[in-house]
Structures are given as structure tokens and as C-alpha cells.
């Protein structure tokens, strides 16, 4: 016989094998129905008040209640904690899916279920997505960022993700084309550097019309820092580190040693010279200014530089 206390919980006599639901589960339909009944009950203010009063200062059981000074299991981590003698993984036990291939019906069924879930997630775009119109908190963003960085430090994970992306774009050429068109419209860099902003402010003060990050259609095509159409002048604001100032860095200096493609300072200088000569061949005038020059520059100094190109 099932015995319950005044709060409707099973008594000790009904715990474990004595419970009629031992090793059994409710059907999904029954779970939903029970959930709806409980929700309706809790909507009643009197019922809610009575339940809160009954449960005040009470715990599930003296054995399982959280005692003062204890560290929660979630903070210590799951290592070394036994979930249950029945469900814990015992040493020497062979996993059910070990040595099984994709051809096995059990693995195939699992794959179909996963694919279906992924398709459902993929269809949740726009207003259907649970995060539509919402934003992560700064704390959540930091946690996600740190987790992502940690994952990418693992070479196996990195390799797996790269292969997954390559496979996806091979299977979905239309997605590859969509992204290619999107990148073509993208203007980089998205943010001007402080030295570029300073030169732009000088031009605004002088009332000279200019454009930023215009694509230059030369053999070694790129986007220039500033273009003054009226003067047919290209102004390049060369950062000391990005363009490897020769007074600071040797020819063999490498900006990013861990990058996929290693580029030395000498190669950067050669590339800048080639672009300058190609622009001149196309009929443009080119004014290259180093970061240290711009930092110390005043409006009159900039005027003197411009006069040379009039």
C-alpha cells in the first residue's frame, strides 16, 4: 500500500523497492497531464500560501538535506562522486557501442535522431529562435568565449571542426555562394584606427572631401586608408607594428609567429612598395605616413605635406 505524508510525499515505507514505481517511468502524456494539474493548483493564491507555510523550515529528509558548511557537488565537480550503485559505470564493463560501425542499425538510428534534432535547431531562425530579440549577459559572453578558446587549443577538436566545416560547404554549395556574396559586400576594416581618425579630422577641418577604405583595382588589389578624388591622392596611415617600421624592426621580424602563413617584415615592405608603384602607374599620387609622424603631427604640418601634391 502506498503511504504519503501531509505534504503528499512518499513515506520511508514506500522508498526503493517498496515503491510501486520502482524502476518504472511515467508516460510522456502522463507527465504533461501531471504538470498541468500542478500548474493549475499553484495558480490558486490560497493553495500557494498553504504550501509555502507547510514547507517552511522543512527539508526532504535529514539524511539528504544540505548542511551548513558543505560544498555543493556542482562546485566540486562530478569527479569521484557516485551517481548511483545501479547506474554507475563499473571498471571492466564494456560499453554497448564499442567497435560498432555506422552500418549497425542501432548506430544508424542514433544518427538519424541526432540529424533530426540538428535540422530542428537549424529551422529555428528569426522569430522562431528562443534567443530572438534577447542578448547574453556580459558574464555569459565571457564564459562562452573562454570555453571556445579552451576548445580550440585542443588540436583534435580544431581538426574535427575544420573538417566538419569543409564537409558542410561541400554538401551545401548554395550556402558557400551565399557567404561569398556576403563577404564581397563587407568593408574591412570595420573600425578606423586612431591615426586614420586624426588624418580624417584634419581633412574635415580643411574642408577636403575624402572616402575611406575604397577598393583599389590594381594587380595587388586592396582597400586604401583614405582617397581624395579631387586630388587623385591616396593617403596610407602605416601603423608601426602592422607595417613593421624599419627603424624598430629587423627584416626577418615576424608579427604573428603562430599564424598559418608566416610573413616577414621584409615581405611587408616589398608588398607596400609594389602597391605604391602600381597606384602611381594607374595615375594616383601616394602619400605614406608612419604612425610616429602622425602622432607628432599638427594641422600646419599636414598642410605642408598636402601642398606637395597640389
SEKOLTI-815004 format. One record per residue: x, y, z of N, C-alpha, C in turn; residue in one letter; residue number from 1. Coordinates in nm, 3 decimals. Example, Ala and Ser with C-alpha at 12.3 -4.5 7.8 and 13.67 -1.06 7.14 Angstrom:
<marmars>
nc1,nc2,nc3,cac1,cac2,cac3,cc1,cc2,cc3,resn,resi
1.319,-0.569,0.780,1.230,-0.450,0.780,1.320,-0.330,0.780,A,1
1.285,-0.225,0.708,1.367,-0.106,0.714,1.290,0.003,0.787,S,2
</marmars>
This chain:
<marmars>
nc1,nc2,nc3,cac1,cac2,cac3,cc1,cc2,cc3,resn,resi
0.085,-0.121,0.000,0.000,0.000,0.000,0.088,0.125,0.000,X,1
0.051,0.225,-0.081,0.128,0.349,-0.090,0.090,0.440,0.025,X,2
0.191,0.483,0.101,0.167,0.575,0.212,0.234,0.709,0.182,X,3
0.162,0.818,0.210,0.215,0.952,0.189,0.203,1.033,0.316,X,4
0.291,1.137,0.332,0.283,1.225,0.449,0.188,1.341,0.417,X,5
0.182,1.441,0.510,0.087,1.552,0.491,0.121,1.640,0.370,X,6
0.247,1.634,0.323,0.286,1.712,0.205,0.269,1.634,0.075,X,7
0.219,1.511,0.085,0.195,1.432,-0.035,0.316,1.355,-0.083,X,8
0.425,1.348,0.001,0.545,1.275,-0.039,0.536,1.130,0.008,X,9
0.608,1.041,-0.063,0.611,0.900,-0.021,0.682,0.890,0.113,X,10
0.629,0.806,0.202,0.694,0.784,0.332,0.807,0.684,0.316,X,11
0.886,0.663,0.423,1.003,0.573,0.416,0.965,0.431,0.378,X,12
0.843,0.392,0.413,0.799,0.254,0.381,0.786,0.233,0.230,X,13
0.772,0.345,0.155,0.750,0.334,0.009,0.874,0.370,-0.071,X,14
0.988,0.381,-0.005,1.111,0.418,-0.076,1.177,0.292,-0.131,X,15
1.243,0.304,-0.247,1.316,0.191,-0.306,1.223,0.087,-0.364,X,16
1.251,-0.039,-0.338,1.175,-0.149,-0.398,1.030,-0.154,-0.352,X,17
1.002,-0.089,-0.237,0.865,-0.087,-0.185,0.775,0.005,-0.267,X,18
0.837,0.098,-0.339,0.759,0.194,-0.418,0.702,0.125,-0.542,X,19
0.576,0.152,-0.571,0.510,0.087,-0.685,0.571,0.131,-0.818,X,20
0.639,0.248,-0.818,0.702,0.298,-0.940,0.851,0.265,-0.948,X,21
0.897,0.171,-0.864,1.039,0.135,-0.863,1.081,0.082,-1.001,X,22
1.183,0.149,-1.061,1.236,0.115,-1.194,1.130,0.130,-1.305,X,23
1.027,0.210,-1.280,0.926,0.239,-1.383,0.927,0.388,-1.412,X,24
0.866,0.426,-1.522,0.861,0.567,-1.561,0.721,0.603,-1.610,X,25
0.681,0.727,-1.583,0.553,0.775,-1.636,0.564,0.793,-1.787,X,26
0.454,0.779,-1.855,0.450,0.810,-1.998,0.459,0.961,-2.015,X,27
0.504,1.005,-2.133,0.518,1.148,-2.160,0.383,1.220,-2.144,X,28
0.276,1.155,-2.190,0.142,1.212,-2.180,0.104,1.235,-2.033,X,29
0.134,1.132,-1.948,0.102,1.140,-1.805,0.182,1.252,-1.738,X,30
0.310,1.263,-1.775,0.396,1.369,-1.719,0.338,1.507,-1.749,X,31
0.294,1.526,-1.874,0.236,1.655,-1.916,0.108,1.685,-1.838,X,32
0.024,1.580,-1.824,-0.103,1.597,-1.752,-0.078,1.635,-1.606,X,33
0.016,1.563,-1.540,0.050,1.593,-1.400,0.103,1.734,-1.386,X,34
0.188,1.771,-1.483,0.246,1.906,-1.481,0.139,2.014,-1.490,X,35
0.040,1.993,-1.578,-0.068,2.090,-1.595,-0.153,2.102,-1.469,X,36
-0.179,1.986,-1.405,-0.259,1.985,-1.281,-0.188,2.066,-1.172,X,37
-0.057,2.043,-1.158,0.022,2.114,-1.055,0.026,2.264,-1.084,X,38
0.042,2.299,-1.213,0.043,2.442,-1.252,-0.086,2.511,-1.214,X,39
-0.199,2.443,-1.243,-0.331,2.499,-1.211,-0.348,2.518,-1.061,X,40
-0.299,2.419,-0.984,-0.309,2.428,-0.837,-0.231,2.548,-0.785,X,41
-0.109,2.566,-0.839,-0.022,2.675,-0.790,-0.069,2.812,-0.834,X,42
-0.161,2.817,-0.929,-0.218,2.946,-0.970,-0.317,2.999,-0.865,X,43
-0.369,2.905,-0.783,-0.462,2.942,-0.675,-0.382,3.004,-0.560,X,44
-0.404,3.133,-0.526,-0.324,3.200,-0.420,-0.333,3.132,-0.284,X,45
-0.451,3.080,-0.249,-0.469,3.013,-0.118,-0.386,2.885,-0.111,X,46
-0.392,2.805,-0.220,-0.314,2.680,-0.226,-0.164,2.710,-0.216,X,47
-0.122,2.811,-0.291,0.020,2.851,-0.291,0.065,2.891,-0.149,X,48
-0.019,2.974,-0.084,0.014,3.022,0.051,0.025,2.905,0.149,X,49
-0.071,2.812,0.141,-0.073,2.695,0.231,0.051,2.607,0.211,X,50
0.087,2.587,0.082,0.203,2.503,0.052,0.332,2.564,0.104,X,51
0.344,2.695,0.088,0.465,2.765,0.135,0.474,2.757,0.286,X,52
0.361,2.779,0.354,0.359,2.773,0.501,0.395,2.633,0.551,X,53
0.341,2.528,0.484,0.368,2.390,0.523,0.515,2.355,0.510,X,54
0.579,2.408,0.403,0.717,2.370,0.372,0.821,2.455,0.441,X,55
0.778,2.559,0.509,0.873,2.648,0.575,0.956,2.572,0.677,X,56
1.088,2.582,0.666,1.178,2.519,0.763,1.186,2.369,0.753,X,57
1.122,2.309,0.653,1.125,2.164,0.638,1.217,2.123,0.524,X,58
1.274,2.006,0.533,1.365,1.953,0.433,1.314,1.818,0.385,X,59
1.366,1.776,0.271,1.321,1.648,0.213,1.343,1.534,0.311,X,60
1.463,1.528,0.370,1.491,1.426,0.472,1.618,1.467,0.546,X,61
1.632,1.429,0.673,1.751,1.467,0.749,1.880,1.413,0.687,X,62
1.870,1.298,0.612,1.990,1.239,0.553,2.038,1.317,0.431,X,63
1.942,1.371,0.353,1.979,1.435,0.226,1.982,1.587,0.232,X,64
1.936,1.648,0.343,1.931,1.794,0.348,2.073,1.853,0.340,X,65
2.081,1.974,0.285,2.210,2.041,0.270,2.250,2.104,0.403,X,66
2.363,2.059,0.456,2.408,2.107,0.587,2.502,2.226,0.571,X,67
2.497,2.318,0.665,2.580,2.439,0.663,2.728,2.404,0.660,X,68
2.802,2.470,0.570,2.947,2.447,0.561,2.986,2.348,0.451,X,69
2.887,2.272,0.399,2.916,2.176,0.292,2.936,2.247,0.158,X,70
3.021,2.191,0.071,3.041,2.247,-0.063,2.948,2.174,-0.158,X,71
2.868,2.248,-0.237,2.776,2.180,-0.331,2.852,2.092,-0.429,X,72
2.793,1.981,-0.468,2.859,1.886,-0.560,2.892,1.953,-0.692,X,73
2.806,2.050,-0.735,2.828,2.115,-0.864,2.953,2.202,-0.864,X,74
2.993,2.249,-0.745,3.113,2.332,-0.737,3.239,2.245,-0.727,X,75
3.224,2.128,-0.668,3.340,2.038,-0.657,3.364,1.964,-0.787,X,76
3.261,1.953,-0.870,3.271,1.874,-0.993,3.222,1.733,-0.967,X,77
3.200,1.658,-1.072,3.144,1.523,-1.061,3.249,1.417,-1.033,X,78
3.379,1.455,-1.043,3.485,1.355,-1.027,3.479,1.291,-0.889,X,79
3.475,1.161,-0.888,3.477,1.087,-0.761,3.342,1.072,-0.695,X,80
3.237,1.134,-0.753,3.104,1.124,-0.694,3.027,1.010,-0.760,X,81
2.975,0.921,-0.681,2.900,0.807,-0.733,2.755,0.849,-0.751,X,82
2.708,0.840,-0.873,2.571,0.881,-0.903,2.472,0.784,-0.839,X,83
2.490,0.656,-0.866,2.403,0.553,-0.809,2.470,0.418,-0.831,X,84
2.463,0.327,-0.732,2.527,0.195,-0.749,2.473,0.119,-0.869,X,85
2.345,0.146,-0.906,2.286,0.073,-1.018,2.332,0.129,-1.154,X,86
2.346,0.264,-1.160,2.374,0.326,-1.290,2.520,0.363,-1.313,X,87
2.604,0.357,-1.207,2.744,0.397,-1.225,2.817,0.299,-1.319,X,88
2.918,0.353,-1.388,2.995,0.272,-1.484,3.103,0.194,-1.408,X,89
3.095,0.062,-1.414,3.187,-0.022,-1.337,3.312,-0.054,-1.420,X,90
3.424,-0.063,-1.350,3.552,-0.090,-1.414,3.548,-0.227,-1.484,X,91
3.596,-0.229,-1.608,3.598,-0.353,-1.685,3.472,-0.377,-1.766,X,92
3.371,-0.293,-1.741,3.244,-0.308,-1.815,3.263,-0.260,-1.959,X,93
3.212,-0.335,-2.055,3.227,-0.300,-2.196,3.112,-0.210,-2.241,X,94
3.144,-0.090,-2.295,3.037,0.000,-2.343,2.957,-0.067,-2.456,X,95
2.828,-0.038,-2.463,2.740,-0.105,-2.560,2.778,-0.071,-2.704,X,96
2.836,0.050,-2.726,2.863,0.092,-2.865,3.008,0.073,-2.909,X,97
3.087,0.003,-2.826,3.228,-0.016,-2.860,3.241,-0.107,-2.984,X,98
3.328,-0.065,-3.079,3.357,-0.139,-3.203,3.239,-0.147,-3.300,X,99
3.132,-0.073,-3.272,3.018,-0.073,-3.364,3.041,0.029,-3.475,X,100
3.005,-0.005,-3.597,3.023,0.085,-3.712,2.892,0.156,-3.746,X,101
2.899,0.249,-3.843,2.780,0.325,-3.884,2.674,0.235,-3.948,X,102
2.720,0.118,-3.999,2.626,0.026,-4.064,2.533,-0.042,-3.963,X,103
2.575,-0.048,-3.835,2.493,-0.112,-3.732,2.361,-0.035,-3.718,X,104
2.246,-0.105,-3.717,2.115,-0.036,-3.710,2.100,0.053,-3.587,X,105
2.161,0.013,-3.474,2.149,0.094,-3.352,2.218,0.229,-3.368,X,106
2.339,0.224,-3.429,2.415,0.348,-3.451,2.345,0.434,-3.557,X,107
2.292,0.368,-3.660,2.220,0.440,-3.767,2.098,0.513,-3.711,X,108
2.026,0.445,-3.622,1.907,0.503,-3.561,1.945,0.625,-3.476,X,109
2.056,0.612,-3.402,2.106,0.722,-3.319,2.146,0.841,-3.405,X,110
2.209,0.811,-3.521,2.250,0.916,-3.615,2.131,0.990,-3.672,X,111
2.023,0.914,-3.704,1.901,0.975,-3.758,1.836,1.069,-3.656,X,112
1.838,1.025,-3.531,1.779,1.106,-3.423,1.858,1.237,-3.406,X,113
1.992,1.226,-3.412,2.078,1.344,-3.399,2.057,1.439,-3.515,X,114
2.050,1.385,-3.638,2.028,1.466,-3.758,1.896,1.542,-3.750,X,115
1.792,1.471,-3.701,1.660,1.532,-3.689,1.665,1.649,-3.591,X,116
1.735,1.629,-3.479,1.750,1.735,-3.378,1.821,1.856,-3.437,X,117
1.930,1.829,-3.513,2.007,1.937,-3.574,1.925,2.013,-3.677,X,118
1.842,1.939,-3.754,1.755,2.004,-3.852,1.652,2.093,-3.785,X,119
1.599,2.043,-3.672,1.500,2.121,-3.596,1.563,2.249,-3.544,X,120
1.690,2.236,-3.495,1.762,2.354,-3.446,1.788,2.453,-3.558,X,121
1.825,2.398,-3.675,1.856,2.482,-3.792,1.734,2.559,-3.840,X,122
1.615,2.501,-3.823,1.493,2.567,-3.870,1.447,2.677,-3.774,X,123
1.506,2.680,-3.654,1.467,2.782,-3.556,1.542,2.912,-3.582,X,124
1.512,2.974,-3.694,1.576,3.101,-3.729,1.477,3.215,-3.714,X,125
1.530,3.336,-3.702,1.443,3.454,-3.691,1.361,3.452,-3.564,X,126
1.233,3.483,-3.576,1.145,3.493,-3.460,1.122,3.359,-3.390,X,127
1.146,3.249,-3.462,1.127,3.115,-3.404,1.236,3.080,-3.303,X,128
1.354,3.144,-3.317,1.467,3.111,-3.230,1.440,3.159,-3.087,X,129
1.468,3.074,-2.985,1.440,3.114,-2.846,1.517,3.238,-2.800,X,130
1.632,3.269,-2.867,1.712,3.386,-2.827,1.679,3.509,-2.912,X,131
1.572,3.501,-2.995,1.537,3.613,-3.083,1.502,3.736,-2.999,X,132
1.569,3.848,-3.027,1.543,3.973,-2.956,1.606,3.980,-2.818,X,133
1.679,3.874,-2.779,1.744,3.871,-2.647,1.896,3.882,-2.664,X,134
1.964,3.908,-2.555,2.110,3.919,-2.559,2.171,3.848,-2.439,X,135
2.288,3.789,-2.461,2.359,3.727,-2.349,2.412,3.836,-2.256,X,136
2.421,3.803,-2.127,2.483,3.896,-2.033,2.634,3.896,-2.056,X,137
2.703,3.998,-2.004,2.848,4.007,-2.021,2.917,3.885,-1.960,X,138
2.863,3.840,-1.845,2.920,3.722,-1.777,2.909,3.599,-1.866,X,139
2.791,3.580,-1.928,2.768,3.465,-2.016,2.860,3.472,-2.138,X,140
2.876,3.593,-2.194,2.964,3.611,-2.310,3.108,3.570,-2.277,X,141
3.154,3.613,-2.159,3.291,3.579,-2.116,3.308,3.428,-2.099,X,142
3.207,3.363,-2.040,3.214,3.217,-2.018,3.218,3.145,-2.152,X,143
3.130,3.187,-2.246,3.125,3.125,-2.380,3.257,3.145,-2.452,X,144
3.312,3.268,-2.442,3.440,3.300,-2.507,3.554,3.217,-2.454,X,145
3.562,3.203,-2.321,3.670,3.125,-2.259,3.659,2.977,-2.295,X,146
3.535,2.927,-2.297,3.514,2.786,-2.333,3.556,2.760,-2.478,X,147
3.519,2.855,-2.567,3.557,2.842,-2.708,3.707,2.843,-2.728,X,148
3.776,2.933,-2.657,3.922,2.941,-2.667,3.987,2.811,-2.618,X,149
3.935,2.760,-2.507,3.989,2.636,-2.449,3.972,2.519,-2.545,X,150
3.855,2.512,-2.609,3.828,2.404,-2.706,3.923,2.411,-2.824,X,151
3.947,2.534,-2.875,4.032,2.550,-2.994,4.180,2.527,-2.965,X,152
4.217,2.523,-2.838,4.356,2.489,-2.802,4.382,2.339,-2.818,X,153
4.273,2.262,-2.817,4.282,2.118,-2.837,4.293,2.090,-2.987,X,154
4.406,2.034,-3.030,4.432,2.013,-3.173,4.333,1.917,-3.238,X,155
4.290,1.815,-3.163,4.193,1.717,-3.216,4.058,1.785,-3.243,X,156
4.015,1.869,-3.148,3.889,1.942,-3.163,3.897,2.038,-3.282,X,157
4.011,2.108,-3.292,4.033,2.205,-3.400,4.024,2.135,-3.537,X,158
4.094,2.021,-3.547,4.095,1.944,-3.671,3.954,1.897,-3.707,X,159
3.882,1.847,-3.605,3.746,1.796,-3.625,3.652,1.906,-3.676,X,160
3.663,2.027,-3.617,3.577,2.139,-3.656,3.607,2.187,-3.798,X,161
3.735,2.192,-3.833,3.775,2.235,-3.968,3.721,2.137,-4.073,X,162
3.739,2.006,-4.045,3.689,1.902,-4.136,3.537,1.908,-4.149,X,163
3.470,1.936,-4.037,3.324,1.946,-4.035,3.276,2.062,-4.122,X,164
3.346,2.177,-4.113,3.310,2.295,-4.194,3.332,2.268,-4.343,X,165
3.444,2.204,-4.376,3.475,2.172,-4.516,3.368,2.080,-4.574,X,166
3.331,1.977,-4.495,3.230,1.880,-4.537,3.094,1.949,-4.557,X,167
3.061,2.040,-4.466,2.931,2.110,-4.473,2.921,2.192,-4.601,X,168
3.027,2.268,-4.633,3.023,2.354,-4.752,3.028,2.274,-4.882,X,169
3.085,2.153,-4.878,3.083,2.065,-4.996,2.942,2.013,-5.020,X,170
2.872,1.982,-4.911,2.736,1.929,-4.921,2.633,2.039,-4.948,X,171
2.666,2.166,-4.914,2.574,2.278,-4.932,2.641,2.390,-5.011,X,172
2.658,2.372,-5.143,2.724,2.475,-5.225,2.649,2.607,-5.227,X,173
2.515,2.602,-5.210,2.435,2.725,-5.210,2.470,2.814,-5.090,X,174
2.504,2.750,-4.976,2.544,2.824,-4.856,2.681,2.890,-4.876,X,175
2.769,2.818,-4.945,2.902,2.871,-4.977,2.891,2.995,-5.066,X,176
2.802,2.988,-5.165,2.780,3.100,-5.257,2.720,3.220,-5.184,X,177
2.627,3.193,-5.091,2.563,3.300,-5.013,2.666,3.375,-4.929,X,178
2.757,3.300,-4.866,2.860,3.360,-4.783,2.962,3.437,-4.868,X,179
2.989,3.386,-4.989,3.084,3.455,-5.079,3.029,3.594,-5.117,X,180
2.898,3.600,-5.147,2.834,3.726,-5.183,2.832,3.822,-5.063,X,181
2.811,3.764,-4.946,2.807,3.845,-4.823,2.944,3.908,-4.795,X,182
3.049,3.827,-4.814,3.186,3.877,-4.790,3.224,3.986,-4.890,X,183
3.173,3.974,-5.014,3.203,4.074,-5.118,3.150,4.212,-5.079,X,184
3.037,4.214,-5.007,2.977,4.341,-4.964,3.044,4.396,-4.838,X,185
3.117,4.311,-4.767,3.178,4.350,-4.639,3.294,4.447,-4.661,X,186
3.295,4.556,-4.586,3.402,4.654,-4.594,3.492,4.637,-4.473,X,187
3.618,4.605,-4.499,3.716,4.587,-4.393,3.827,4.693,-4.405,X,188
3.882,4.742,-4.296,3.841,4.713,-4.158,3.709,4.780,-4.122,X,189
3.640,4.724,-4.026,3.510,4.779,-3.986,3.527,4.902,-3.896,X,190
3.648,4.920,-3.839,3.674,5.032,-3.748,3.803,5.102,-3.789,X,191
3.801,5.235,-3.792,3.921,5.312,-3.827,4.017,5.316,-3.709,X,192
4.147,5.317,-3.739,4.248,5.329,-3.633,4.256,5.474,-3.587,X,193
4.319,5.497,-3.471,4.327,5.633,-3.415,4.405,5.727,-3.506,X,194
4.509,5.676,-3.575,4.589,5.762,-3.664,4.509,5.797,-3.791,X,195
4.426,5.703,-3.837,4.339,5.731,-3.953,4.237,5.838,-3.917,X,196
4.180,5.827,-3.796,4.080,5.924,-3.750,4.142,6.065,-3.741,X,197
4.268,6.072,-3.695,4.336,6.202,-3.682,4.350,6.270,-3.819,X,198
4.393,6.194,-3.921,4.409,6.248,-4.057,4.272,6.286,-4.114,X,199
4.170,6.204,-4.087,4.034,6.235,-4.134,3.985,6.366,-4.074,X,200
4.015,6.389,-3.946,3.975,6.513,-3.879,4.046,6.634,-3.940,X,201
4.174,6.618,-3.976,4.249,6.725,-4.043,4.181,6.763,-4.175,X,202
4.140,6.660,-4.253,4.077,6.682,-4.383,3.942,6.750,-4.367,X,203
3.868,6.711,-4.263,3.737,6.774,-4.236,3.756,6.922,-4.201,X,204
3.858,6.950,-4.120,3.888,7.090,-4.081,3.923,7.174,-4.203,X,205
3.996,7.113,-4.297,4.037,7.185,-4.419,3.927,7.187,-4.525,X,206
3.817,7.115,-4.499,3.705,7.113,-4.592,3.732,7.034,-4.718,X,207
3.816,6.931,-4.707,3.851,6.847,-4.824,3.766,6.719,-4.820,X,208
3.700,6.690,-4.930,3.616,6.569,-4.939,3.704,6.446,-4.957,X,209
3.671,6.339,-4.887,3.751,6.216,-4.895,3.662,6.094,-4.874,X,210
3.715,5.978,-4.912,3.649,5.849,-4.890,3.746,5.757,-4.815,X,211
3.691,5.665,-4.736,3.776,5.571,-4.662,3.756,5.428,-4.711,X,212
3.863,5.351,-4.706,3.863,5.207,-4.737,3.801,5.175,-4.874,X,213
3.843,5.250,-4.973,3.798,5.225,-5.110,3.883,5.115,-5.173,X,214
3.818,5.027,-5.248,3.893,4.919,-5.313,3.972,4.975,-5.432,X,215
4.103,4.948,-5.434,4.190,4.993,-5.542,4.212,4.877,-5.638,X,216
4.163,4.892,-5.761,4.169,4.784,-5.859,4.304,4.783,-5.931,X,217
4.405,4.736,-5.861,4.539,4.719,-5.918,4.572,4.570,-5.914,X,218
4.688,4.532,-5.963,4.725,4.390,-5.966,4.721,4.330,-5.825,X,219
4.784,4.400,-5.728,4.779,4.358,-5.587,4.669,4.439,-5.518,X,220
4.542,4.410,-5.555,4.426,4.487,-5.507,4.416,4.487,-5.356,X,221
4.368,4.600,-5.303,4.349,4.615,-5.158,4.258,4.733,-5.134,X,222
4.225,4.762,-5.008,4.144,4.878,-4.971,4.235,4.983,-4.908,X,223
4.238,5.101,-4.967,4.327,5.206,-4.916,4.269,5.269,-4.790,X,224
4.352,5.340,-4.714,4.306,5.405,-4.590,4.219,5.526,-4.623,X,225
4.271,5.617,-4.707,4.198,5.740,-4.743,4.220,5.771,-4.891,X,226
4.113,5.809,-4.960,4.121,5.850,-5.101,4.059,5.989,-5.116,X,227
4.136,6.084,-5.177,4.085,6.219,-5.205,4.065,6.227,-5.356,X,228
3.942,6.209,-5.406,3.918,6.206,-5.551,3.960,6.335,-5.623,X,229
3.934,6.453,-5.560,3.965,6.581,-5.624,4.114,6.596,-5.655,X,230
4.198,6.536,-5.571,4.344,6.545,-5.589,4.402,6.416,-5.648,X,231
4.315,6.315,-5.664,4.360,6.183,-5.710,4.472,6.129,-5.619,X,232
4.453,6.153,-5.489,4.556,6.122,-5.389,4.511,6.011,-5.295,X,233
4.604,5.916,-5.273,4.581,5.807,-5.177,4.671,5.832,-5.057,X,234
4.610,5.835,-4.938,4.689,5.853,-4.814,4.688,5.722,-4.738,X,235
4.807,5.671,-4.707,4.822,5.547,-4.629,4.877,5.582,-4.491,X,236
4.805,5.544,-4.386,4.849,5.565,-4.248,4.908,5.434,-4.198,X,237
5.040,5.421,-4.206,5.107,5.294,-4.175,5.138,5.281,-4.025,X,238
5.070,5.187,-3.961,5.096,5.160,-3.819,5.235,5.102,-3.799,X,239
5.300,5.140,-3.691,5.438,5.097,-3.666,5.454,4.947,-3.657,X,240
5.357,4.878,-3.595,5.366,4.732,-3.578,5.312,4.659,-3.702,X,241
5.196,4.702,-3.752,5.131,4.634,-3.865,5.218,4.639,-3.990,X,242
5.281,4.754,-4.015,5.366,4.768,-4.134,5.515,4.753,-4.102,X,243
5.546,4.719,-3.976,5.684,4.689,-3.932,5.780,4.804,-3.965,X,244
5.769,4.910,-3.885,5.857,5.027,-3.902,6.004,4.984,-3.906,X,245
6.078,5.012,-4.017,6.218,4.967,-4.031,6.312,5.019,-3.922,X,246
6.276,5.133,-3.860,6.360,5.187,-3.752,6.345,5.108,-3.622,X,247
6.241,5.022,-3.615,6.216,4.942,-3.494,6.238,4.793,-3.514,X,248
6.203,4.745,-3.635,6.204,4.600,-3.657,6.303,4.559,-3.767,X,249
6.373,4.445,-3.747,6.467,4.395,-3.848,6.392,4.328,-3.964,X,250
6.459,4.307,-4.079,6.392,4.247,-4.196,6.330,4.110,-4.171,X,251
6.388,4.032,-4.080,6.339,3.895,-4.056,6.231,3.889,-3.946,X,252
6.190,4.004,-3.895,6.089,4.008,-3.788,5.956,3.953,-3.838,X,253
5.888,3.872,-3.753,5.757,3.814,-3.786,5.655,3.864,-3.685,X,254
5.548,3.926,-3.734,5.447,3.984,-3.644,5.373,3.877,-3.564,X,255
5.325,3.774,-3.634,5.245,3.670,-3.570,5.309,3.533,-3.595,X,256
5.401,3.490,-3.506,5.473,3.363,-3.527,5.383,3.240,-3.532,X,257
5.266,3.246,-3.464,5.177,3.128,-3.460,5.076,3.126,-3.575,X,258
5.083,3.225,-3.665,4.987,3.232,-3.777,5.011,3.120,-3.877,X,259
4.907,3.088,-3.956,4.917,2.981,-4.054,5.019,3.016,-4.162,X,260
5.015,3.145,-4.205,5.109,3.192,-4.306,5.207,3.290,-4.242,X,261
5.335,3.257,-4.244,5.438,3.342,-4.184,5.481,3.449,-4.284,X,262
5.471,3.577,-4.241,5.512,3.689,-4.325,5.617,3.770,-4.250,X,263
5.731,3.790,-4.313,5.840,3.868,-4.250,5.820,4.017,-4.278,X,264
5.896,4.099,-4.202,5.891,4.244,-4.220,5.934,4.284,-4.361,X,265
6.037,4.217,-4.413,6.087,4.247,-4.547,5.978,4.225,-4.653,X,266
5.900,4.118,-4.638,5.791,4.088,-4.732,5.683,4.196,-4.727,X,267
5.657,4.249,-4.606,5.557,4.356,-4.589,5.605,4.484,-4.658,X,268
5.734,4.517,-4.640,5.790,4.638,-4.703,5.785,4.625,-4.856,X,269
5.818,4.506,-4.906,5.817,4.482,-5.052,5.675,4.495,-5.108,X,270
5.578,4.439,-5.033,5.438,4.445,-5.076,5.389,4.590,-5.082,X,271
5.424,4.671,-4.981,5.383,4.813,-4.978,5.445,4.891,-5.095,X,272
5.573,4.861,-5.126,5.642,4.929,-5.237,5.575,4.894,-5.371,X,273
5.539,4.765,-5.387,5.474,4.718,-5.511,5.339,4.789,-5.529,X,274
5.261,4.795,-5.421,5.129,4.859,-5.428,5.143,5.008,-5.461,X,275
5.242,5.073,-5.400,5.265,5.217,-5.426,5.298,5.239,-5.574,X,276
5.389,5.156,-5.628,5.430,5.171,-5.769,5.313,5.142,-5.864,X,277
5.229,5.043,-5.828,5.112,5.010,-5.912,5.009,5.123,-5.912,X,278
4.992,5.190,-5.797,4.900,5.303,-5.787,4.949,5.420,-5.872,X,279
5.080,5.446,-5.868,5.140,5.555,-5.947,5.123,5.527,-6.096,X,280
5.142,5.399,-6.135,5.122,5.360,-6.276,4.978,5.386,-6.322,X,281
4.882,5.371,-6.227,4.741,5.393,-6.259,4.704,5.542,-6.259,X,282
4.801,5.628,-6.224,4.777,5.773,-6.226,4.745,5.833,-6.090,X,283
4.757,5.755,-5.982,4.732,5.808,-5.848,4.861,5.866,-5.788,X,284
4.843,5.963,-5.696,4.954,6.012,-5.615,4.943,5.942,-5.480,X,285
5.054,5.911,-5.419,5.052,5.834,-5.292,5.130,5.907,-5.184,X,286
5.065,5.927,-5.069,5.130,5.986,-4.951,5.126,5.883,-4.839,X,287
5.244,5.832,-4.804,5.254,5.732,-4.696,5.308,5.801,-4.571,X,288
5.237,5.786,-4.461,5.276,5.847,-4.334,5.289,5.740,-4.227,X,289
5.400,5.743,-4.154,5.422,5.647,-4.046,5.346,5.692,-3.921,X,290
5.315,5.597,-3.837,5.239,5.624,-3.714,5.306,5.731,-3.628,X,291
5.439,5.720,-3.609,5.510,5.815,-3.522,5.503,5.957,-3.580,X,292
5.497,5.969,-3.714,5.486,6.101,-3.779,5.348,6.161,-3.753,X,293
5.243,6.078,-3.764,5.105,6.125,-3.744,5.082,6.166,-3.600,X,294
5.136,6.087,-3.506,5.119,6.117,-3.363,5.172,6.256,-3.330,X,295
5.287,6.292,-3.388,5.351,6.422,-3.358,5.301,6.534,-3.448,X,296
5.218,6.503,-3.547,5.177,6.598,-3.650,5.070,6.696,-3.602,X,297
5.085,6.823,-3.644,4.984,6.926,-3.621,4.919,6.958,-3.757,X,298
4.814,7.038,-3.756,4.739,7.071,-3.877,4.829,7.137,-3.983,X,299
4.914,7.231,-3.939,5.003,7.301,-4.033,5.103,7.205,-4.098,X,300
5.151,7.107,-4.019,5.245,7.007,-4.074,5.176,6.925,-4.183,X,301
5.049,6.890,-4.159,4.973,6.811,-4.256,4.949,6.892,-4.384,X,302
4.921,7.023,-4.366,4.901,7.112,-4.481,5.024,7.112,-4.570,X,303
5.142,7.122,-4.509,5.269,7.123,-4.584,5.287,6.996,-4.665,X,304
5.244,6.882,-4.608,5.254,6.754,-4.680,5.160,6.752,-4.800,X,305
5.039,6.810,-4.784,4.940,6.812,-4.893,4.982,6.905,-5.006,X,306
5.044,7.017,-4.973,5.085,7.117,-5.073,5.174,7.053,-5.180,X,307
5.256,6.957,-5.141,5.348,6.890,-5.233,5.273,6.817,-5.346,X,308
5.146,6.782,-5.322,5.071,6.703,-5.419,4.970,6.785,-5.498,X,309
4.967,6.917,-5.474,4.874,7.003,-5.549,4.936,7.043,-5.682,X,310
</marmars>
